[in-house]
Amino acid sequence: MDSTPITVCMNHKIYSHKVTKGIARRSKSTKGWWYGFKISGICNEQGDFENIIFSYANIADCKIAEKLAEVVKGTIFADAEYLQKKDALKRMEEKGIKFEAAPNVPALFL
């Protein structure tokens, strides 16, 4: 499970950009300010996508984790940032989903 930003346009073109007007948002990540969406995905051990969610840029990954995990069973490997919501983790454990923090695993999306 991982996520990555999708930049729609450069910051100085935001006001003239019309394709995603009203949908894309300006947000700040560890890479700085950007304008666009965020794609979050989960894949199986063969690398096939099980679920993909497009969200606003300012939605935290831990809030999207439970929706992504609805379609899978077993163990999910994700960054530690997905483990921040303890109540969501408890609900997923009741459904048979176990989370493992994988800080050194390369990002799914580049």
Contacts in CASP RR format, 6 or more apart in sequence:
PFRMAT RR
TARGET T0000
AUTHOR 0000-0000-0000
METHOD contacts of the structure
MODEL  1
MDSTPITVCMNHKIYSHKVTKGIARRSKSTKGWWYGFKISGICNEQGDFE
NIIFSYANIADCKIAEKLAEVVKGTIFADAEYLQKKDALKRMEEKGIKFE
AAPNVPALFL
1 40 0 8 1.000
1 41 0 8 1.000
1 42 0 8 1.000
1 65 0 8 1.000
1 68 0 8 1.000
1 69 0 8 1.000
1 76 0 8 1.000
1 77 0 8 1.000
1 78 0 8 1.000
1 79 0 8 1.000
1 82 0 8 1.000
1 108 0 8 1.000
2 40 0 8 1.000
2 41 0 8 1.000
2 78 0 8 1.000
2 79 0 8 1.000
2 107 0 8 1.000
2 108 0 8 1.000
2 109 0 8 1.000
3 38 0 8 1.000
3 39 0 8 1.000
3 40 0 8 1.000
3 41 0 8 1.000
3 61 0 8 1.000
3 64 0 8 1.000
3 109 0 8 1.000
4 38 0 8 1.000
4 39 0 8 1.000
4 107 0 8 1.000
4 108 0 8 1.000
4 109 0 8 1.000
4 110 0 8 1.000
5 27 0 8 1.000
5 29 0 8 1.000
5 31 0 8 1.000
5 34 0 8 1.000
5 36 0 8 1.000
5 37 0 8 1.000
5 38 0 8 1.000
5 57 0 8 1.000
6 36 0 8 1.000
6 37 0 8 1.000
6 38 0 8 1.000
6 39 0 8 1.000
7 34 0 8 1.000
7 35 0 8 1.000
7 36 0 8 1.000
8 17 0 8 1.000
8 19 0 8 1.000
8 20 0 8 1.000
8 24 0 8 1.000
8 35 0 8 1.000
8 36 0 8 1.000
8 37 0 8 1.000
9 17 0 8 1.000
9 35 0 8 1.000
9 36 0 8 1.000
10 35 0 8 1.000
11 26 0 8 1.000
11 33 0 8 1.000
11 34 0 8 1.000
11 35 0 8 1.000
14 26 0 8 1.000
14 35 0 8 1.000
17 24 0 8 1.000
17 35 0 8 1.000
20 36 0 8 1.000
20 37 0 8 1.000
23 37 0 8 1.000
24 35 0 8 1.000
24 36 0 8 1.000
24 37 0 8 1.000
24 57 0 8 1.000
25 35 0 8 1.000
25 36 0 8 1.000
25 37 0 8 1.000
25 56 0 8 1.000
25 57 0 8 1.000
25 58 0 8 1.000
26 33 0 8 1.000
26 34 0 8 1.000
26 35 0 8 1.000
26 36 0 8 1.000
26 57 0 8 1.000
27 33 0 8 1.000
27 34 0 8 1.000
27 35 0 8 1.000
27 36 0 8 1.000
27 38 0 8 1.000
27 56 0 8 1.000
27 57 0 8 1.000
27 58 0 8 1.000
28 34 0 8 1.000
29 57 0 8 1.000
34 57 0 8 1.000
35 57 0 8 1.000
36 57 0 8 1.000
37 54 0 8 1.000
37 55 0 8 1.000
37 56 0 8 1.000
37 57 0 8 1.000
38 54 0 8 1.000
38 55 0 8 1.000
38 56 0 8 1.000
38 57 0 8 1.000
38 59 0 8 1.000
39 52 0 8 1.000
39 53 0 8 1.000
39 54 0 8 1.000
39 55 0 8 1.000
39 109 0 8 1.000
40 52 0 8 1.000
40 53 0 8 1.000
40 55 0 8 1.000
40 61 0 8 1.000
40 64 0 8 1.000
40 68 0 8 1.000
41 49 0 8 1.000
41 50 0 8 1.000
41 51 0 8 1.000
41 52 0 8 1.000
41 53 0 8 1.000
41 68 0 8 1.000
41 108 0 8 1.000
41 109 0 8 1.000
42 49 0 8 1.000
42 50 0 8 1.000
42 51 0 8 1.000
42 52 0 8 1.000
42 68 0 8 1.000
42 69 0 8 1.000
42 71 0 8 1.000
42 72 0 8 1.000
42 76 0 8 1.000
43 49 0 8 1.000
43 50 0 8 1.000
43 108 0 8 1.000
44 50 0 8 1.000
44 72 0 8 1.000
50 71 0 8 1.000
50 72 0 8 1.000
51 67 0 8 1.000
51 68 0 8 1.000
51 69 0 8 1.000
51 70 0 8 1.000
51 71 0 8 1.000
51 72 0 8 1.000
53 64 0 8 1.000
53 67 0 8 1.000
53 68 0 8 1.000
55 64 0 8 1.000
60 81 0 8 1.000
60 84 0 8 1.000
61 79 0 8 1.000
61 81 0 8 1.000
61 82 0 8 1.000
62 81 0 8 1.000
62 82 0 8 1.000
62 83 0 8 1.000
62 84 0 8 1.000
62 85 0 8 1.000
62 88 0 8 1.000
63 85 0 8 1.000
63 88 0 8 1.000
65 78 0 8 1.000
65 82 0 8 1.000
65 85 0 8 1.000
65 88 0 8 1.000
65 92 0 8 1.000
65 99 0 8 1.000
66 85 0 8 1.000
66 88 0 8 1.000
66 91 0 8 1.000
66 92 0 8 1.000
69 76 0 8 1.000
69 92 0 8 1.000
69 97 0 8 1.000
72 97 0 8 1.000
73 95 0 8 1.000
73 96 0 8 1.000
73 97 0 8 1.000
74 96 0 8 1.000
74 97 0 8 1.000
74 98 0 8 1.000
75 97 0 8 1.000
75 98 0 8 1.000
75 99 0 8 1.000
75 100 0 8 1.000
76 97 0 8 1.000
76 98 0 8 1.000
76 99 0 8 1.000
76 100 0 8 1.000
77 100 0 8 1.000
77 102 0 8 1.000
77 105 0 8 1.000
78 99 0 8 1.000
78 100 0 8 1.000
78 101 0 8 1.000
78 102 0 8 1.000
79 101 0 8 1.000
79 102 0 8 1.000
79 103 0 8 1.000
80 101 0 8 1.000
80 103 0 8 1.000
82 99 0 8 1.000
82 101 0 8 1.000
83 89 0 8 1.000
83 99 0 8 1.000
83 101 0 8 1.000
89 99 0 8 1.000
92 99 0 8 1.000
END
